[in-house]
Amino acid sequence: MTPPVEQLIAQTTSELVQIDLTPRKPAAKPAWLKAKAPMGETFHNLKKMARELNLHTVCESAQCPNIGECWNQKSATFMMLGNLCTRRCGFCAVPKGKPEPIDFDEPRRVAYAVAQLGLAHAVITSVNRDDNNVGAARAFVSVIEEIRMQAPGCRVEVLTPDFQGNEEALRMVVAARPEILNHNIETVPRLYRVAKSGGRYEKSLRFLQHAKELAAEMFSDRVGDQIVTKTGIIVGMGEEMHELLAVFRDLADRKVDILTIGQYLRPSRDHLPMARYYTPEEFAFLKHEAVGMGFKHVESGPLVRSSYHAQEQAESTGLTVSNSTLIRTEQR
């Protein structure tokens, strides 16, 4: 049962929490965090396809706990622009290093995989490419166009980096008209220095806000919102409840449509320590508070990741696809 709001708020009165970096004995995972091991014919077939097409998935690279469930439902998030990220975020399991030049044939292969899987909703993300932000944006534009050609009727969701605030890059992606533009806020402002190296909280907020502004400037033929925006946050890295609620308010003020909230799970000893596990009741509380702030959809739970149940999230907002144009079936 969800604790009273007053009780949960009372737990967040301290103003500053020090992150303890000393080694500690790993705590046993609660029952609600245990996921089934990946197996089955569909899982192995999807893995084989990705290898044959020389594609990466964030499901594997980020060690997503839902890989077995999602892949057996033919749901995978393809990760473009290589498998090496130019940033060293403290929470992320994606390998870091100097990337290879951008492969501009990759979008065609991703779209082929989307078509072969018969997806109704495709989620495409990438590593950060701070070495070539405009090139990264070009790749996102290409994959949107390729999916529209190879898998007509498939809804396209792109989960992009912040492009270091590059206006041209964001403008290119918005102009390609993805059904959903996702950029993850990841954590609270106080933890950005240790958790999201290279990122800036205000820059990510501005990215989400400016995407709406650019879409309104570019398009006039859509009903309701010109573009659906989405973001995600992970909890358990040392943030306080009141900090999370402040982030939610910042996002709601910028008319972000979809919010995902999930538990941080430390990928290795080289990553940021986990401060604590959130209970299902706390996730229910966070969802209740966020819905009250005006988000169209909130996905909140221990195993939630940005693309978890992405198709259901999109459908819950009233999104349908017709001739590659977004149609709003309900208003904010």
C-alpha positions as CSV (number, residue, x, y, z in Angstrom):
1,M,0.0,0.0,0.0
2,T,1.3,3.4,-0.9
3,P,2.5,5.4,2.2
4,P,0.8,8.7,2.9
5,V,2.4,11.6,1.0
6,E,3.3,13.3,4.3
7,Q,5.2,10.3,5.4
8,L,7.3,10.1,2.3
9,I,8.0,13.8,2.2
10,A,9.1,13.7,5.8
11,Q,11.8,11.3,4.8
12,T,13.5,13.9,2.6
13,T,14.3,16.7,4.9
14,S,18.1,16.6,4.7
15,E,19.6,19.2,2.4
16,L,22.8,17.4,1.4
17,V,23.7,13.7,1.1
18,Q,27.3,12.6,0.8
19,I,28.0,9.8,-1.6
20,D,29.8,7.0,0.2
21,L,32.5,5.6,-2.1
22,T,33.9,3.0,0.4
23,P,33.5,-0.7,-0.5
24,R,30.5,-2.4,0.9
25,K,29.1,-5.9,0.9
26,P,26.5,-6.2,-1.9
27,A,23.0,-6.3,-0.6
28,A,20.7,-9.1,-1.8
29,K,18.3,-8.0,-4.5
30,P,14.7,-7.7,-3.4
31,A,12.2,-10.2,-4.9
32,W,10.6,-7.4,-7.0
33,L,14.0,-6.8,-8.9
34,K,14.4,-10.4,-10.1
35,A,13.9,-10.9,-13.8
36,K,13.8,-14.1,-15.8
37,A,17.0,-15.1,-17.5
38,P,17.1,-14.5,-21.3
39,M,16.3,-17.6,-23.3
40,G,14.0,-19.0,-26.0
41,E,14.0,-19.3,-29.8
42,T,12.8,-15.7,-30.4
43,F,15.5,-14.3,-28.1
44,H,18.3,-16.2,-29.9
45,N,16.9,-15.4,-33.4
46,L,16.9,-11.7,-32.6
47,K,20.4,-11.9,-31.3
48,K,21.5,-13.7,-34.4
49,M,19.9,-11.1,-36.6
50,A,21.7,-8.3,-34.8
51,R,25.1,-10.0,-35.2
52,E,24.5,-10.7,-38.9
53,L,23.6,-7.1,-39.6
54,N,26.4,-5.8,-37.4
55,L,24.0,-3.9,-35.2
56,H,24.2,-3.1,-31.5
57,T,21.3,-3.0,-29.0
58,V,21.2,-0.9,-25.8
59,C,19.5,-4.0,-24.3
60,E,22.9,-5.8,-24.3
61,S,25.3,-2.9,-24.1
62,A,23.6,-1.3,-21.1
63,Q,22.9,-4.7,-19.4
64,C,19.1,-4.2,-19.3
65,P,17.4,-6.6,-16.9
66,N,14.3,-6.8,-19.2
67,I,16.2,-8.2,-22.2
68,G,14.6,-11.7,-21.9
69,E,11.0,-10.4,-21.7
70,C,11.4,-7.7,-24.4
71,W,13.3,-9.8,-26.9
72,N,10.9,-12.7,-26.6
73,Q,8.2,-10.2,-27.5
74,K,10.3,-9.0,-30.5
75,S,10.9,-5.7,-28.8
76,A,14.5,-4.3,-28.9
77,T,16.1,-0.9,-28.8
78,F,18.7,-0.5,-31.5
79,M,21.8,1.5,-30.6
80,M,23.4,3.4,-33.4
81,L,26.7,5.2,-34.0
82,G,28.9,2.3,-32.7
83,N,29.3,0.7,-29.3
84,L,31.8,3.2,-27.7
85,C,30.5,6.3,-26.0
86,T,32.5,9.5,-25.8
87,R,31.3,10.2,-22.2
88,R,31.9,8.4,-19.0
89,C,28.7,8.6,-17.0
90,G,29.0,7.0,-13.6
91,F,25.8,4.9,-13.9
92,C,26.1,3.6,-17.4
93,A,27.3,0.2,-18.6
94,V,27.8,1.1,-22.3
95,P,31.6,0.8,-23.1
96,K,33.6,4.1,-23.2
97,G,36.4,5.1,-25.6
98,K,37.3,6.7,-28.9
99,P,34.7,5.7,-31.4
100,E,35.1,4.7,-35.1
101,P,33.9,7.0,-37.8
102,I,30.1,7.1,-38.1
103,D,28.7,4.3,-40.3
104,F,26.0,6.0,-42.4
105,D,24.8,2.7,-43.8
106,E,23.8,1.6,-40.3
107,P,20.4,3.3,-40.5
108,R,19.5,1.2,-43.5
109,R,20.4,-2.0,-41.6
110,V,18.5,-0.9,-38.5
111,A,15.4,-0.2,-40.7
112,Y,15.7,-3.6,-42.3
113,A,15.8,-5.3,-38.9
114,V,12.7,-3.3,-37.8
115,A,10.9,-4.4,-41.0
116,Q,11.9,-8.0,-40.5
117,L,10.6,-8.0,-36.9
118,G,7.4,-6.4,-38.0
119,L,7.5,-3.8,-35.3
120,A,4.7,-1.4,-34.8
121,H,6.8,0.8,-32.6
122,A,10.6,1.1,-33.1
123,V,12.9,2.7,-30.5
124,I,16.3,3.9,-31.8
125,T,19.0,5.3,-29.5
126,S,22.8,5.9,-29.7
127,V,25.9,6.4,-27.8
128,N,27.1,10.0,-27.3
129,R,29.1,11.2,-30.2
130,D,30.6,14.5,-29.0
131,D,33.2,14.2,-31.7
132,N,30.5,14.7,-34.4
133,N,27.2,16.0,-33.1
134,V,25.8,17.0,-36.5
135,G,26.9,13.7,-38.0
136,A,25.0,11.9,-35.2
137,A,21.9,13.9,-36.0
138,R,22.2,13.0,-39.7
139,A,22.2,9.3,-38.7
140,F,19.0,9.8,-36.7
141,V,17.4,11.6,-39.6
142,S,18.4,8.7,-41.9
143,V,17.1,6.0,-39.7
144,I,13.7,7.8,-39.4
145,E,13.5,8.1,-43.2
146,E,14.6,4.5,-43.7
147,I,12.1,3.1,-41.3
148,R,9.4,5.1,-43.0
149,M,10.4,3.5,-46.4
150,Q,11.1,-0.1,-45.2
151,A,8.4,-0.4,-42.5
152,P,5.6,2.0,-43.4
153,G,3.1,2.5,-40.6
154,C,5.8,1.8,-37.9
155,R,5.8,4.4,-35.2
156,V,9.4,5.8,-34.6
157,E,10.7,6.8,-31.2
158,V,14.3,8.2,-31.1
159,L,16.2,8.5,-27.8
160,T,18.9,11.0,-28.6
161,P,21.9,12.5,-26.8
162,D,21.8,16.3,-26.0
163,F,24.1,16.9,-29.0
164,Q,26.0,19.3,-26.6
165,G,23.2,21.8,-27.2
166,N,24.0,22.0,-30.9
167,E,20.9,23.9,-32.4
168,E,21.5,22.5,-35.9
169,A,21.6,18.9,-34.7
170,L,18.3,19.2,-32.8
171,R,16.6,21.1,-35.6
172,M,17.5,18.3,-38.1
173,V,16.0,15.6,-35.9
174,V,12.8,17.5,-35.1
175,A,12.4,18.3,-38.8
176,A,12.5,14.5,-39.5
177,R,9.3,14.3,-37.5
178,P,9.8,11.2,-35.2
179,E,6.5,10.3,-33.4
180,I,8.4,10.5,-30.1
181,L,11.5,12.5,-29.3
182,N,13.1,11.1,-26.1
183,H,16.1,12.5,-24.2
184,N,16.8,11.2,-20.7
185,I,17.3,13.6,-17.8
186,E,18.8,10.6,-15.8
187,T,19.1,12.1,-12.3
188,V,18.8,15.2,-10.1
189,P,20.9,18.3,-10.6
190,R,23.1,17.7,-7.5
191,L,24.3,14.3,-8.9
192,Y,25.1,15.4,-12.4
193,R,28.8,15.9,-11.7
194,V,29.3,12.3,-10.6
195,A,26.5,10.5,-12.5
196,K,26.3,12.2,-15.9
197,S,29.7,13.3,-16.8
198,G,29.7,15.8,-19.7
199,G,26.0,16.4,-19.3
200,R,24.3,19.5,-17.8
201,Y,20.9,19.5,-16.2
202,E,19.8,22.8,-17.6
203,K,21.0,21.8,-21.1
204,S,18.9,18.7,-21.0
205,L,15.8,20.7,-19.8
206,R,16.4,23.2,-22.6
207,F,16.7,20.4,-25.1
208,L,13.3,19.0,-24.2
209,Q,11.7,22.5,-24.2
210,H,13.3,23.6,-27.4
211,A,12.2,20.5,-29.3
212,K,8.6,21.5,-28.6
213,E,9.3,25.1,-29.7
214,L,11.0,24.0,-32.9
215,A,8.2,21.6,-33.8
216,A,5.6,24.3,-33.3
217,E,7.7,26.6,-35.5
218,M,8.1,24.0,-38.3
219,F,4.8,22.3,-38.5
220,S,1.2,23.5,-38.5
221,D,-0.6,20.4,-39.8
222,R,-0.7,18.4,-36.6
223,V,-3.6,18.3,-34.2
224,G,-2.6,19.2,-30.6
225,D,1.0,18.9,-29.7
226,Q,3.5,19.2,-32.6
227,I,5.8,16.6,-31.2
228,V,5.6,14.2,-28.2
229,T,8.6,14.4,-25.9
230,K,9.7,11.9,-23.4
231,T,12.4,11.5,-20.7
232,G,13.6,9.1,-18.1
233,I,15.2,9.1,-14.6
234,I,16.8,6.4,-12.6
235,V,16.6,6.4,-8.8
236,G,18.8,5.0,-6.0
237,M,22.0,6.9,-6.6
238,G,21.7,9.1,-3.5
239,E,19.0,11.6,-4.5
240,E,16.3,12.7,-2.1
241,M,12.6,12.4,-2.7
242,H,12.1,16.2,-2.7
243,E,14.8,16.5,-5.4
244,L,13.0,14.0,-7.6
245,L,9.7,15.9,-7.2
246,A,11.5,19.2,-8.1
247,V,12.8,17.5,-11.3
248,F,9.3,16.3,-12.2
249,R,8.0,19.8,-11.8
250,D,10.7,21.2,-14.1
251,L,9.9,18.6,-16.7
252,A,6.1,19.2,-16.4
253,D,6.7,22.9,-16.8
254,R,8.3,22.2,-20.1
255,K,5.3,20.1,-21.2
256,V,7.2,16.8,-21.4
257,D,4.6,14.1,-22.2
258,I,6.0,10.8,-21.0
259,L,8.1,10.1,-18.0
260,T,9.8,6.8,-17.0
261,I,11.2,6.1,-13.5
262,G,13.3,3.0,-12.7
263,Q,15.8,1.6,-10.2
264,Y,19.5,2.1,-10.7
265,L,21.4,-1.2,-10.6
266,R,25.2,-0.8,-10.4
267,P,26.7,-2.5,-13.5
268,S,30.2,-3.1,-11.8
269,R,32.5,-2.0,-9.1
270,D,33.8,0.7,-11.4
271,H,30.4,2.4,-11.5
272,L,28.7,4.7,-9.1
273,P,27.6,2.9,-5.9
274,M,23.9,2.3,-5.4
275,A,22.6,4.2,-2.4
276,R,19.4,2.1,-1.8
277,Y,16.6,0.2,-3.4
278,Y,13.3,1.9,-3.8
279,T,10.2,-0.1,-2.8
280,P,7.2,-0.7,-5.1
281,E,5.2,1.6,-2.8
282,E,7.7,4.4,-3.4
283,F,7.5,3.9,-7.2
284,A,3.7,4.1,-6.9
285,F,4.1,7.3,-4.9
286,L,6.4,8.9,-7.5
287,K,4.0,7.9,-10.3
288,H,1.0,9.4,-8.4
289,E,2.9,12.7,-7.9
290,A,4.0,12.9,-11.5
291,V,0.6,12.1,-13.0
292,G,-0.8,14.9,-10.8
293,M,1.7,17.3,-12.4
294,G,0.2,16.7,-15.9
295,F,2.3,14.1,-17.6
296,K,0.3,12.1,-20.2
297,H,1.9,8.8,-19.2
298,V,4.2,7.8,-16.3
299,E,5.9,4.4,-16.3
300,S,7.3,3.8,-12.8
301,G,8.7,0.6,-11.3
302,P,11.9,-1.1,-10.2
303,L,12.6,-2.7,-13.6
304,V,11.4,0.2,-15.7
305,R,13.9,1.5,-18.3
306,S,13.4,4.2,-20.9
307,S,12.2,1.9,-23.7
308,Y,10.4,-0.6,-21.4
309,H,6.8,-1.0,-22.7
310,A,7.5,1.9,-25.1
311,Q,4.7,0.9,-27.5
312,E,2.1,0.8,-24.7
313,Q,3.4,4.2,-23.4
314,A,2.9,5.8,-26.9
315,E,-0.5,4.3,-27.3
316,S,-1.6,5.5,-23.9
317,T,-1.0,9.1,-25.0
318,G,-3.3,8.7,-27.9
319,L,-0.6,8.4,-30.6
320,T,-1.5,6.7,-33.9
321,V,0.3,6.8,-37.2
322,S,-1.2,7.6,-40.6
323,N,1.0,8.3,-43.6
324,S,4.0,9.0,-41.4
325,T,2.1,11.9,-39.8
326,L,1.3,12.1,-36.1
327,I,-2.4,12.3,-35.2
328,R,-3.4,13.3,-31.7
329,T,-6.5,11.5,-30.5
330,E,-6.7,13.3,-27.2
331,Q,-5.6,16.7,-25.8
332,R,-3.5,17.6,-22.8
